[in-house]
Amino acid sequence: MWIVLTETGFGRIAFMRVGLLALSIAVIVILTSTRIFWIVQSMLGMLIVASFAWTGHGAYNSGLEGFVHTTADILHLVAAGIWIGALLPLGVLIWRSVHAQTATGAQSTLESLDRFSGIGPMVVAVLVLSGLVNSWFLVGIAQWSALFRTEYGIALTLKLVFFGAMLILAAINRYRLSPRLRSDLEQGLSPASVLRKLRVAVLTEFGLSIIVLAAVALLGTWEPPIAN
């Protein structure tokens, strides 16, 4: 194991990742300032997530292709981390608002949804563009039929289907449920009904993200069509 950790590229990246995770745990104990704490943890989280780009399929390319593929992988991983990482705390916040049944809690939820919606389009754009680049390198236009006849292709297709479902839920949250929550608060109406719908939508979106991650885990262990 020590040879793998110190004498292989995969091992060195994995070793670095463990070190970053240990540092992230230490930050919990050391830092007390809320703002600084979250900035540091966010940066460490981005580095940890991005490190997977050097232990995936993108690491097999070299030269300019390797640079482009690895960069696309990093952007894809970080964007996915931002989206999925925001869903769970957002779901918890909505859950608490439902049980608290106060205007203050509902207002906090609305502000969080607005902030999340502010970066949402950029995150989706990065995911789509970087995903297209990755597909170009791993599947290729000439082998598009592999999406339906290989294990890798089927898993990738299912990932895209569940990703599409997440996009639909995100659009419903932004363009239907969030405006309705704002309207209820402005009119002094009870936001309980729309908060419950938001809770279901956000937690369902988070559940779909877990399925997407499971598909990604499988894709990382299978040979892409371009390699055949």
Secondary structure, DSSP 8 states (H G I E B T S, - for coil): -HHHHHHSHHHHHHHHHHHHHHHHHHHHHH---HHHHHHHHHHHHHHHHHGGGGGSGGGG--HHHHHHHHHHHHHHHHHHHHHHHHHHHHHHHHHHHHHH--HHHHHHHHHHHHHHHHHHHHHHHHHHHHHHHHHHHHT-GGGTTHHHHSHHHHHHHHHHHHHHHHHHHHHHIIIIIHHHHHHHHHTT---HHHHHHHHHHHHHHHHHHHHHHHHHHHHTTS--GGG-
